[in-house]
């Protein structure tokens, strides 16, 4: 069940600009931030990471 939800979330995130994902991630706690990074494909997570504030990395 969790895999299906992660797949759905991944699909939805793929439609969002990486800049917007990075902005949204400012609102997440550390646990959810890490989960989101695990769900994203590596190329997208690397791009999102490049847009994050240095204190968030």
PyMOL commands that set and color helices and strands:
alter all, ss='L'
color gray80, all
select helices_A, chain A and resi 2-13+18-25+30-39+42-51
alter helices_A, ss='H'
color red, helices_A
deselect
rebuild
show_as cartoon
